[in-house]
């Protein structure tokens, strides 16, 4: 009896070690995804923890038809939806995005040129902030698709599996989301700046 228990415990340890080895390299990307879904950092960390527990308990369901990261994204999304329903409130996607997401998106419309001098760095920072505001303004159904496709660089099939929507819908939302994002970004860039004086007034 004791021998059987020891064998089961050893198998459990090996299973956990394999799972942790697979997940460890993906944690930064998963954390970023959780931040896109949650209102603040603590909620994101709770979501990630809950999703990893669920993934570990259901790791046998992974059929290796797509990427392991895409499968985990689907679990994170489903866990978020369940949590959101349980507290009976609707949260806005992408209220928090890790630093760098906006600059990655910005490169889609600025050509990804390198910043070489302090003045250019200031302009780049301002454009990144502007891009992030434009991203927040996108309809919810487009935001996550743009993030997963253009920041996380997932393929359409992977995004489809992660979000539970048809590939055709992913392609349509990606195209329309990028078009809206680009148009909004260019429109904002064309608007005159409003400098602020030392006294805090324009």
N, CA, C and O of each residue as an XYZ file, in Angstrom:
808
protein
N       0.831     -1.203      0.000
C       0.000      0.000      0.000
C       0.864      1.250      0.000
O       0.625      2.199     -0.747
N       1.890      1.222      0.875
C       2.797      2.360      0.968
C       3.576      2.526     -0.324
O       3.825      3.647     -0.768
N       3.965      1.390     -0.936
C       4.708      1.445     -2.187
C       3.897      2.064     -3.305
O       4.422      2.833     -4.110
N       2.608      1.727     -3.357
C       1.731      2.292     -4.383
C       1.590      3.797     -4.213
O       1.582      4.552     -5.185
N       1.478      4.225     -2.921
C       1.370      5.664     -2.650
C       2.623      6.395     -3.080
O       2.561      7.478     -3.662
N       3.776      5.779     -2.782
C       5.049      6.396     -3.169
C       5.155      6.533     -4.680
O       5.654      7.539     -5.184
N       4.684      5.516     -5.405
C       4.720      5.559     -6.868
C       3.829      6.673     -7.397
O       4.210      7.416     -8.302
N       2.627      6.777     -6.813
C       1.698      7.842     -7.231
C       2.288      9.216     -6.954
O       2.174     10.123     -7.778
N       2.911      9.369     -5.807
C       3.513     10.657     -5.451
C       4.651     11.014     -6.408
O       4.813     12.172     -6.793
N       5.428     10.013     -6.780
C       6.537     10.241     -7.706
C       6.017     10.654     -9.081
O       6.578     11.541     -9.725
N       4.946     10.007     -9.522
C       4.348     10.361    -10.809
C       3.796     11.779    -10.778
O       3.915     12.526    -11.749
N       3.193     12.139     -9.656
C       2.649     13.490     -9.523
C       3.765     14.527     -9.566
O       3.620     15.579    -10.189
N       4.877     14.227     -8.904
C       6.015     15.158     -8.919
C       6.581     15.303    -10.334
O       6.918     16.405    -10.766
N       6.681     14.191    -11.038
C       7.207     14.242    -12.397
C       6.263     15.016    -13.314
O       6.707     15.791    -14.161
N       4.967     14.803    -13.142
C       3.982     15.518    -13.955
C       4.056     17.017    -13.705
O       4.005     17.818    -14.639
N       4.177     17.384    -12.442
C       4.277     18.803    -12.103
C       5.550     19.417    -12.653
O       5.540     20.548    -13.139
N       6.648     18.674    -12.577
C       7.925     19.183    -13.081
C       7.863     19.403    -14.591
O       8.374     20.404    -15.095
N       7.240     18.471    -15.312
C       7.101     18.634    -16.768
C       6.244     19.848    -17.093
O       6.563     20.622    -17.996
N       5.160     20.007    -16.355
C       4.266     21.143    -16.596
C       4.984     22.466    -16.328
O       4.893     23.403    -17.122
N       5.688     22.534    -15.217
C       6.406     23.768    -14.881
C       7.476     24.084    -15.918
O       7.700     25.252    -16.236
N       8.128     23.077    -16.438
C       9.153     23.293    -17.460
C       8.545     23.859    -18.739
O       9.162     24.684    -19.413
N       7.335     23.413    -19.069
C       6.659     23.929    -20.261
C       6.172     25.353    -20.058
O       6.259     26.179    -20.966
N       5.661     25.641    -18.867
C       5.025     26.931    -18.602
C       6.037     28.034    -18.335
O       5.807     29.182    -18.713
N       7.143     27.712    -17.697
C       8.088     28.727    -17.239
C       8.484     29.737    -18.329
O       8.449     30.940    -18.069
N       8.860     29.295    -19.534
C       9.258     30.270    -20.557
C       8.099     31.149    -21.040
O       8.325     32.208    -21.626
N       6.867     30.712    -20.797
C       5.690     31.431    -21.292
C       5.103     32.399    -20.273
O       4.189     33.156    -20.600
N       5.609     32.387    -19.048
C       5.012     33.187    -17.975
C       4.954     34.687    -18.285
O       3.925     35.310    -18.024
N       6.021     35.295    -18.834
C       5.923     36.735    -19.131
C       4.796     37.060    -20.114
O       4.081     38.047    -19.939
N       4.642     36.228    -21.148
C       3.581     36.467    -22.132
C       2.203     36.223    -21.531
O       1.260     36.961    -21.816
N       2.084     35.198    -20.705
C       0.802     34.927    -20.048
C       0.438     36.049    -19.081
O      -0.723     36.440    -18.971
N       1.449     36.557    -18.385
C       1.204     37.655    -17.452
C       0.738     38.896    -18.206
O      -0.154     39.608    -17.746
N       1.340     39.152    -19.360
C       0.923     40.294    -20.169
C      -0.528     40.122    -20.620
O      -1.307     41.075    -20.598
N      -0.886     38.904    -21.029
C      -2.260     38.650    -21.434
C      -3.215     38.892    -20.282
O      -4.277     39.488    -20.468
N      -2.848     38.434    -19.091
C      -3.704     38.646    -17.919
C      -3.864     40.130    -17.615
O      -4.939     40.574    -17.211
N      -2.793     40.894    -17.810
C      -2.884     42.343    -17.589
C      -3.812     43.008    -18.586
O      -4.431     44.025    -18.271
N      -3.919     42.448    -19.792
C      -4.839     43.021    -20.769
C      -6.293     42.792    -20.371
O      -7.186     43.529    -20.790
N      -6.516     41.778    -19.571
C      -7.881     41.404    -19.226
C      -8.355     41.974    -17.898
O      -9.560     42.094    -17.674
N      -7.440     42.322    -17.029
C      -7.813     42.692    -15.664
C      -7.660     44.181    -15.402
O      -7.022     44.911    -16.160
N      -8.262     44.601    -14.314
C      -8.272     46.011    -13.967
C      -6.962     46.471    -13.333
O      -6.573     47.628    -13.497
N      -6.288     45.601    -12.625
C      -5.026     45.997    -12.002
C      -4.092     44.788    -11.881
O      -4.453     43.662    -12.223
N      -2.896     45.055    -11.388
C      -1.863     44.029    -11.343
C      -2.243     42.863    -10.448
O      -1.993     41.710    -10.800
N      -2.845     43.141     -9.291
C      -3.197     42.072     -8.367
C      -4.239     41.138     -8.975
O      -4.141     39.919     -8.832
N      -5.234     41.704     -9.652
C      -6.240     40.872    -10.318
C      -5.598     40.018    -11.400
O      -5.961     38.856    -11.585
N      -4.641     40.604    -12.113
C      -3.954     39.863    -13.172
C      -3.186     38.685    -12.581
O      -3.209     37.587    -13.138
N      -2.511     38.902    -11.465
C      -1.752     37.829    -10.837
C      -2.673     36.730    -10.322
O      -2.348     35.547    -10.419
N      -3.822     37.119     -9.775
C      -4.796     36.118     -9.313
C      -5.328     35.311    -10.495
O      -5.471     34.091    -10.413
N      -5.621     36.008    -11.598
C      -6.125     35.333    -12.795
C      -5.094     34.344    -13.321
O      -5.435     33.214    -13.671
N      -3.844     34.763    -13.375
C      -2.791     33.884    -13.871
C      -2.662     32.651    -12.995
O      -2.539     31.535    -13.501
N      -2.690     32.848    -11.683
C      -2.570     31.723    -10.760
C      -3.722     30.736    -10.943
O      -3.504     29.527    -11.018
N      -4.943     31.255    -11.015
C      -6.112     30.387    -11.188
C      -6.061     29.639    -12.517
O      -6.396     28.457    -12.595
N      -5.636     30.350    -13.558
C      -5.572     29.730    -14.884
C      -4.510     28.633    -14.927
O      -4.718     27.594    -15.553
N      -3.376     28.859    -14.268
C      -2.325     27.838    -14.255
C      -2.752     26.598    -13.487
O      -2.413     25.478    -13.871
N      -3.490     26.792    -12.413
C      -4.008     25.644    -11.662
C      -4.959     24.837    -12.542
O      -4.893     23.609    -12.587
N      -5.842     25.549    -13.239
C      -6.786     24.858    -14.123
C      -6.039     24.134    -15.244
O      -6.368     22.996    -15.580
N      -5.037     24.793    -15.818
C      -4.273     24.176    -16.901
C      -3.556     22.919    -16.417
O      -3.505     21.912    -17.123
N      -3.002     22.986    -15.208
C      -2.304     21.826    -14.663
C      -3.268     20.657    -14.455
O      -2.945     19.512    -14.770
N      -4.438     20.955    -13.928
C      -5.414     19.904    -13.657
C      -5.975     19.296    -14.947
O      -6.422     18.150    -14.950
N      -5.950     20.070    -16.046
C      -6.536     19.604    -17.304
C      -5.486     19.460    -18.400
O      -5.816     19.502    -19.585
N      -4.227     19.289    -18.014
C      -3.168     19.224    -19.023
C      -3.341     18.042    -19.958
O      -2.839     18.053    -21.082
N      -4.050     17.023    -19.495
C      -4.320     15.883    -20.363
C      -5.241     16.224    -21.521
O      -5.323     15.467    -22.488
N      -5.943     17.367    -21.436
C      -6.854     17.778    -22.512
C      -6.115     18.398    -23.684
O      -6.668     18.522    -24.777
N      -4.867     18.789    -23.461
C      -4.103     19.409    -24.548
C      -3.767     18.357    -25.593
O      -3.075     17.380    -25.306
N      -4.264     18.566    -26.812
C      -4.118     17.570    -27.871
C      -2.937     17.830    -28.798
O      -2.716     17.066    -29.738
N      -2.172     18.899    -28.552
C      -1.005     19.246    -29.362
C      -1.365     19.549    -30.804
O      -0.535     19.393    -31.700
N      -2.606     19.984    -31.037
C      -2.992     20.378    -32.397
C      -2.556     21.809    -32.690
O      -2.359     22.173    -33.850
N      -2.407     22.602    -31.670
C      -1.912     23.959    -31.802
C      -0.798     24.170    -30.798
O      -0.330     23.222    -30.169
N      -0.376     25.413    -30.651
C       0.707     25.688    -29.708
C       0.215     25.572    -28.273
O      -0.958     25.812    -27.983
N       1.113     25.207    -27.391
C       0.788     25.121    -25.972
C       0.409     26.493    -25.435
O      -0.482     26.611    -24.593
N       1.086     27.530    -25.923
C       0.754     28.888    -25.492
C      -0.665     29.263    -25.904
O      -1.397     29.862    -25.117
N      -1.060     28.921    -27.122
C      -2.419     29.210    -27.569
C      -3.453     28.504    -26.708
O      -4.498     29.072    -26.390
N      -3.157     27.258    -26.328
C      -4.068     26.508    -25.453
C      -4.186     27.203    -24.101
O      -5.281     27.320    -23.550
N      -3.060     27.660    -23.570
C      -3.074     28.369    -22.292
C      -3.842     29.691    -22.395
O      -4.538     30.083    -21.458
N      -3.715     30.371    -23.530
C      -4.465     31.621    -23.727
C      -5.967     31.375    -23.627
O      -6.702     32.173    -23.046
N      -6.407     30.263    -24.200
C      -7.822     29.925    -24.118
C      -8.265     29.683    -22.686
O      -9.365     30.080    -22.300
N      -7.423     29.036    -21.897
C      -7.754     28.795    -20.496
C      -7.798     30.098    -19.726
O      -8.690     30.305    -18.904
N      -6.833     30.986    -19.986
C      -6.836     32.296    -19.321
C      -8.115     33.057    -19.655
O      -8.759     33.623    -18.771
N      -8.472     33.067    -20.915
C      -9.681     33.782    -21.331
C     -10.923     33.196    -20.662
O     -11.756     33.939    -20.144
N     -11.051     31.870    -20.670
C     -12.222     31.241    -20.059
C     -12.278     31.489    -18.557
O     -13.350     31.709    -17.994
N     -11.116     31.453    -17.917
C     -11.072     31.722    -16.481
C     -11.486     33.162    -16.192
O     -12.196     33.433    -15.224
N     -11.038     34.068    -17.035
C     -11.407     35.472    -16.867
C     -12.913     35.662    -17.005
O     -13.529     36.372    -16.210
N     -13.502     35.029    -18.012
C     -14.943     35.163    -18.242
C     -15.719     34.615    -17.053
O     -16.696     35.221    -16.613
N     -15.287     33.470    -16.531
C     -15.979     32.897    -15.371
C     -15.866     33.813    -14.156
O     -16.833     34.012    -13.422
N     -14.672     34.366    -13.957
C     -14.476     35.278    -12.826
C     -15.329     36.521    -12.989
O     -15.945     36.986    -12.030
N     -15.367     37.054    -14.183
C     -16.148     38.258    -14.449
C     -17.628     38.010    -14.210
O     -18.323     38.858    -13.650
N     -18.104     36.858    -14.630
C     -19.512     36.535    -14.420
C     -19.812     36.355    -12.938
O     -20.877     36.744    -12.458
N     -18.865     35.764    -12.220
C     -19.116     35.473    -10.809
C     -19.242     36.742     -9.984
O     -19.952     36.749     -8.978
N     -18.579     37.803    -10.378
C     -18.676     39.057     -9.630
C     -19.702     39.994    -10.244
O     -19.888     41.113     -9.767
N     -20.379     39.536    -11.316
C     -21.509     40.259    -11.912
C     -21.152     41.677    -12.331
O     -21.902     42.618    -12.072
N     -20.004     41.820    -12.980
C     -19.701     43.122    -13.559
C     -18.867     42.914    -14.819
O     -18.128     41.937    -14.942
N     -18.998     43.818    -15.713
C     -18.283     43.721    -16.978
C     -17.035     44.586    -16.927
O     -17.112     45.788    -16.675
N     -15.897     43.975    -17.165
C     -14.646     44.710    -17.134
C     -14.220     45.039    -18.555
O     -14.492     44.286    -19.489
N     -13.573     46.132    -18.701
C     -13.079     46.528    -20.015
C     -11.731     45.849    -20.275
O     -10.840     45.853    -19.427
N     -11.608     45.262    -21.482
C     -10.340     44.644    -21.859
C      -9.267     45.707    -22.054
O      -9.541     46.837    -22.458
N      -8.062     45.313    -21.759
C      -6.891     46.154    -21.988
C      -6.877     47.420    -21.153
O      -6.436     48.465    -21.632
N      -7.357     47.352    -19.893
C      -7.230     48.498    -18.996
C      -5.791     48.628    -18.514
O      -5.358     49.704    -18.102
N      -5.066     47.536    -18.570
C      -3.642     47.573    -18.227
C      -2.893     46.772    -19.266
O      -3.238     45.621    -19.530
N      -1.878     47.360    -19.854
C      -1.053     46.676    -20.848
C       0.399     46.846    -20.452
O       0.820     47.947    -20.097
N       1.168     45.772    -20.507
C       2.567     45.886    -20.137
C       3.276     46.900    -21.014
O       2.945     47.079    -22.186
N       4.258     47.556    -20.419
C       5.044     48.538    -21.163
C       5.674     47.861    -22.377
O       6.279     46.795    -22.266
N       5.527     48.480    -23.501
C       6.091     47.944    -24.729
C       5.047     47.527    -25.728
O       5.318     47.521    -26.929
N       3.836     47.171    -25.264
C       2.810     46.739    -26.203
C       2.448     47.862    -27.162
O       2.293     47.636    -28.363
N       2.313     49.075    -26.629
C       1.934     50.193    -27.482
C       3.020     50.514    -28.497
O       2.718     50.892    -29.628
N       4.281     50.368    -28.106
C       5.367     50.670    -29.037
C       5.429     49.626    -30.144
O       5.745     49.946    -31.290
N       5.124     48.366    -29.797
C       5.083     47.324    -30.818
C       4.000     47.636    -31.831
O       4.219     47.541    -33.038
N       2.820     48.013    -31.330
C       1.729     48.364    -32.228
C       2.076     49.606    -33.032
O       1.743     49.707    -34.213
N       2.746     50.546    -32.386
C       3.111     51.769    -33.075
C       4.005     51.512    -34.266
O       3.924     52.226    -35.266
N       4.867     50.491    -34.178
C       5.780     50.196    -35.279
C       5.032     49.757    -36.528
O       5.581     49.814    -37.628
N       3.783     49.320    -36.374
C       2.994     48.926    -37.532
C       2.703     50.124    -38.430
O       2.532     49.984    -39.641
N       2.649     51.303    -37.813
C       2.245     52.491    -38.553
C       3.360     53.520    -38.696
O       3.206     54.494    -39.433
N       4.475     53.321    -38.008
C       5.589     54.262    -38.114
C       6.793     53.644    -38.800
O       7.815     54.307    -38.975
N       6.684     52.390    -39.187
C       7.758     51.741    -39.907
C       8.801     51.096    -39.022
O       9.749     50.495    -39.528
N       8.648     51.207    -37.705
C       9.574     50.554    -36.788
C      10.970     51.136    -36.812
O      11.929     50.427    -36.508
N      11.120     52.422    -37.168
C      12.445     53.032    -37.232
C      13.062     53.142    -35.850
O      12.355     53.366    -34.867
N      14.377     52.986    -35.770
C      15.067     53.080    -34.496
C      15.116     54.527    -34.038
O      15.185     55.447    -34.853
N      15.080     54.720    -32.710
C      15.191     56.046    -32.115
C      16.653     56.275    -31.762
O      17.259     55.464    -31.063
N      17.228     57.387    -32.247
C      18.659     57.566    -32.104
C      19.052     58.759    -31.251
O      20.207     58.829    -30.829
N      18.171     59.693    -30.974
C      18.573     60.864    -30.204
C      17.500     61.196    -29.178
O      16.363     60.746    -29.316
N      17.841     61.987    -28.136
C      16.890     62.282    -27.053
C      15.593     62.902    -27.540
O      14.518     62.526    -27.073
N      15.675     63.850    -28.477
C      14.452     64.487    -28.972
C      13.548     63.466    -29.656
O      12.330     63.477    -29.483
N      14.165     62.591    -30.430
C      13.379     61.550    -31.095
C      12.789     60.588    -30.091
O      11.690     60.074    -30.294
N      13.519     60.334    -28.987
C      13.002     59.450    -27.953
C      11.754     60.036    -27.310
O      10.802     59.310    -27.025
N      11.754     61.353    -27.079
C      10.581     62.008    -26.502
C       9.392     61.859    -27.449
O       8.283     61.532    -27.026
N       9.640     62.102    -28.731
C       8.565     61.974    -29.715
C       8.045     60.543    -29.770
O       6.839     60.311    -29.858
N       8.981     59.574    -29.717
C       8.577     58.178    -29.758
C       7.730     57.814    -28.550
O       6.742     57.091    -28.676
N       8.116     58.317    -27.373
C       7.359     58.050    -26.156
C       5.959     58.631    -26.248
O       4.988     57.999    -25.831
N       5.859     59.830    -26.792
C       4.556     60.465    -26.942
C       3.686     59.704    -27.925
O       2.482     59.552    -27.715
N       4.303     59.223    -29.005
C       3.548     58.460    -29.993
C       3.082     57.130    -29.411
O       1.979     56.673    -29.709
N       3.925     56.504    -28.575
C       3.534     55.246    -27.941
C       2.341     55.456    -27.012
O       1.418     54.642    -26.976
N       2.374     56.555    -26.262
C       1.258     56.865    -25.376
C      -0.008     57.129    -26.182
O      -1.102     56.717    -25.796
N       0.156     57.819    -27.305
C      -0.978     58.095    -28.175
C      -1.538     56.810    -28.759
O      -2.753     56.627    -28.828
N      -0.639     55.915    -29.182
C      -1.078     54.632    -29.724
C      -1.857     53.835    -28.694
O      -2.857     53.197    -29.023
N      -1.404     53.870    -27.449
C      -2.089     53.142    -26.390
C      -3.493     53.691    -26.163
O      -4.431     52.929    -25.932
N      -3.637     55.021    -26.229
C      -4.970     55.623    -26.080
C      -5.873     55.199    -27.232
O      -7.052     54.907    -27.030
N      -5.321     55.166    -28.429
C      -6.110     54.729    -29.584
C      -6.510     53.268    -29.448
O      -7.617     52.880    -29.821
N      -5.601     52.460    -28.911
C      -5.893     51.054    -28.698
C      -7.039     50.879    -27.712
O      -7.931     50.057    -27.923
N      -7.011     51.656    -26.635
C      -8.089     51.597    -25.640
C      -9.428     51.992    -26.247
O     -10.476     51.513    -25.814
N      -9.393     52.860    -27.247
C     -10.632     53.362    -27.842
C     -11.259     52.371    -28.813
O     -12.416     52.539    -29.198
N     -10.521     51.345    -29.214
C     -11.081     50.347    -30.122
C     -12.239     49.603    -29.456
O     -12.223     49.400    -28.242
N     -13.236     49.200    -30.230
C     -14.280     48.329    -29.677
C     -13.661     47.078    -29.078
O     -12.666     46.564    -29.589
N     -14.244     46.594    -28.009
C     -13.666     45.476    -27.257
C     -13.370     44.262    -28.114
O     -12.348     43.603    -27.923
N     -14.256     43.957    -29.064
C     -14.078     42.726    -29.841
C     -12.848     42.779    -30.747
O     -12.361     41.737    -31.187
N     -12.336     43.989    -31.032
C     -11.147     44.114    -31.866
C      -9.856     44.163    -31.054
O      -8.797     43.773    -31.546
N      -9.939     44.640    -29.816
C      -8.716     44.909    -29.050
C      -7.882     43.663    -28.810
O      -6.678     43.652    -29.066
N      -8.526     42.616    -28.318
C      -7.771     41.424    -27.958
C      -7.194     40.737    -29.187
O      -6.092     40.192    -29.135
N      -7.937     40.759    -30.298
C      -7.432     40.159    -31.531
C      -6.187     40.898    -32.010
O      -5.209     40.270    -32.415
N      -6.220     42.229    -31.966
C      -5.049     43.014    -32.374
C      -3.860     42.712    -31.467
O      -2.731     42.564    -31.936
N      -4.122     42.622    -30.169
C      -3.037     42.325    -29.225
C      -2.412     40.963    -29.509
O      -1.191     40.846    -29.613
N      -3.248     39.934    -29.635
C      -2.725     38.582    -29.813
C      -2.026     38.413    -31.162
O      -1.016     37.716    -31.260
N      -2.569     39.054    -32.200
C      -1.973     38.906    -33.529
C      -0.706     39.738    -33.690
O       0.291     39.252    -34.225
N      -0.735     40.992    -33.229
C       0.346     41.921    -33.546
C       1.383     42.068    -32.440
O       2.536     42.396    -32.722
N       1.004     41.837    -31.209
C       1.966     41.927    -30.109
C       2.499     40.533    -29.770
O       3.711     40.329    -29.698
N       1.597     39.583    -29.563
C       2.016     38.224    -29.227
C       2.382     37.404    -30.460
O       2.981     36.334    -30.346
N       2.018     37.913    -31.651
C       2.383     37.281    -32.917
C       1.847     35.854    -33.038
O       2.531     34.965    -33.546
N       0.624     35.647    -32.568
C      -0.030     34.354    -32.752
C      -0.641     34.299    -34.151
O      -1.052     35.318    -34.705
N      -0.691     33.089    -34.709
C      -1.348     32.903    -35.987
C      -2.862     32.936    -35.838
O      -3.395     32.834    -34.733
N      -3.539     33.079    -36.958
C      -5.004     33.152    -36.916
C      -5.618     31.885    -36.309
O      -6.586     31.967    -35.554
N      -5.064     30.733    -36.634
C      -5.594     29.483    -36.083
C      -5.467     29.454    -34.564
O      -6.374     29.001    -33.866
N      -4.329     29.943    -34.055
C      -4.103     29.948    -32.615
C      -5.039     30.933    -31.916
O      -5.585     30.631    -30.855
N      -5.220     32.103    -32.509
C      -6.138     33.091    -31.921
C      -7.563     32.556    -31.947
O      -8.326     32.745    -31.000
N      -7.909     31.890    -33.033
C      -9.243     31.285    -33.146
C      -9.486     30.287    -32.023
O     -10.541     30.294    -31.389
N      -8.495     29.425    -31.783
C      -8.632     28.416    -30.723
C      -8.659     29.068    -29.351
O      -9.413     28.644    -28.475
N      -7.839     30.100    -29.158
C      -7.760     30.748    -27.847
C      -9.037     31.501    -27.501
O      -9.467     31.501    -26.348
N      -9.641     32.141    -28.492
C     -10.822     32.970    -28.235
C     -12.136     32.247    -28.501
O     -13.206     32.747    -28.155
N     -12.055     31.076    -29.114
C     -13.269     30.317    -29.377
C     -14.140     30.930    -30.446
O     -15.367     30.863    -30.364
N     -13.517     31.531    -31.457
C     -14.264     32.125    -32.574
C     -13.676     31.589    -33.878
O     -12.524     31.156    -33.899
N     -14.460     31.610    -34.978
C     -13.957     31.077    -36.251
C     -12.749     31.860    -36.768
O     -12.577     33.037    -36.454
N     -11.919     31.186    -37.563
C     -10.739     31.829    -38.132
C     -11.142     33.018    -38.990
O     -10.483     34.057    -38.969
N     -12.222     32.865    -39.741
C     -12.686     33.972    -40.575
C     -13.034     35.203    -39.755
O     -12.790     36.331    -40.182
N     -13.605     34.985    -38.577
C     -13.937     36.102    -37.694
C     -12.674     36.762    -37.162
O     -12.608     37.985    -37.045
N     -11.669     35.947    -36.840
C     -10.385     36.496    -36.378
C      -9.780     37.376    -37.457
O      -9.340     38.490    -37.173
N      -9.752     36.887    -38.699
C      -9.173     37.656    -39.798
C      -9.920     38.972    -39.996
O      -9.306     40.024    -40.179
N     -11.236     38.905    -39.959
C     -12.034     40.107    -40.151
C     -11.786     41.120    -39.039
O     -11.601     42.306    -39.309
N     -11.782     40.656    -37.786
C     -11.572     41.565    -36.660
C     -10.153     42.134    -36.666
O      -9.939     43.290    -36.301
N      -9.194     41.320    -37.080
C      -7.819     41.800    -37.146
C      -7.690     42.896    -38.205
O      -7.097     43.946    -37.954
N      -8.240     42.647    -39.367
C      -8.170     43.628    -40.454
C      -8.874     44.925    -40.066
O      -8.325     46.015    -40.226
N     -10.082     44.794    -39.559
C     -10.854     45.987    -39.202
C     -10.263     46.708    -37.992
O     -10.259     47.937    -37.926
N      -9.757     45.913    -37.025
C      -9.146     46.523    -35.845
C      -7.902     47.310    -36.194
O      -7.718     48.428    -35.713
N      -7.040     46.737    -37.031
C      -5.832     47.446    -37.441
C      -6.163     48.685    -38.259
O      -5.515     49.723    -38.123
N      -7.177     48.567    -39.111
C      -7.572     49.720    -39.927
C      -8.075     50.859    -39.038
O      -7.706     52.017    -39.231
N      -8.917     50.519    -38.069
C      -9.441     51.539    -37.161
C      -8.334     52.133    -36.301
O      -8.301     53.339    -36.057
N      -7.428     51.271    -35.844
C      -6.325     51.740    -35.011
C      -5.413     52.680    -35.797
O      -5.019     53.734    -35.297
N      -5.083     52.295    -37.024
C      -4.223     53.128    -37.849
C      -4.857     54.460    -38.182
O      -4.192     55.495    -38.150
N      -6.161     54.441    -38.508
C      -6.851     55.685    -38.845
C      -6.923     56.612    -37.641
O      -6.712     57.818    -37.763
N      -7.226     56.038    -36.469
C      -7.325     56.859    -35.259
C      -5.966     57.443    -34.890
O      -5.868     58.597    -34.472
N      -4.917     56.632    -35.050
C      -3.568     57.087    -34.722
C      -3.145     58.247    -35.623
O      -2.615     59.249    -35.143
N      -3.382     58.110    -36.923
C      -3.011     59.165    -37.868
C      -3.839     60.436    -37.635
O      -3.335     61.552    -37.763
N      -5.101     60.248    -37.297
C      -5.953     61.411    -37.018
C      -5.452     62.173    -35.796
O      -5.436     63.404    -35.781
N      -5.046     61.427    -34.776
C      -4.541     62.075    -33.568
C      -3.209     62.771    -33.834
O      -2.954     63.851    -33.301
N      -2.360     62.154    -34.657
C      -1.073     62.770    -34.983
C      -1.262     64.081    -35.737
O      -0.453     64.999    -35.607
N      -2.330     64.164    -36.522
C      -2.576     65.360    -37.329
C      -3.111     66.525    -36.512
O      -3.091     67.670    -36.966
N      -3.593     66.233    -35.302
C      -4.133     67.308    -34.468
C      -3.004     68.136    -33.878
O      -1.955     67.593    -33.531
N      -3.210     69.472    -33.758
C      -2.155     70.330    -33.205
C      -1.898     70.007    -31.746
O      -2.812     69.651    -31.002
N      -0.653     70.135    -31.352
C      -0.277     69.897    -29.957
C      -0.756     71.048    -29.095
O      -0.977     72.162    -29.572
N      -0.915     70.747    -27.791
C      -1.351     71.764    -26.837
C      -0.300     71.852    -25.747
O      -0.417     71.182    -24.721
N       0.732     72.674    -25.953
C       1.797     72.764    -24.963
C       1.301     73.292    -23.635
O       0.359     74.082    -23.577
N       1.948     72.846    -22.566
C       1.573     73.263    -21.215
C       2.670     74.137    -20.651
O       3.846     73.777    -20.712
N       2.298     75.289    -20.100
C       3.282     76.212    -19.550
C       3.754     75.744    -18.184
O       3.213     74.795    -17.616
N       4.770     76.421    -17.663
C       5.314     76.049    -16.356
C       4.285     76.150    -15.269
O       4.374     75.445    -14.264
N       3.304     77.015    -15.448
C       2.255     77.177    -14.444
C       1.196     76.123    -14.518
O       0.275     76.102    -13.702
N       1.316     75.206    -15.529
C       0.350     74.117    -15.620
C      -0.841     74.443    -16.474
O      -1.783     73.654    -16.548
N      -0.824     75.636    -17.151
C      -1.939     76.006    -18.005
C      -1.460     76.154    -19.449
O      -0.326     76.570    -19.688
N      -2.330     75.812    -20.422
C      -1.929     75.959    -21.820
C      -1.700     77.416    -22.180
O      -1.356     77.722    -23.321
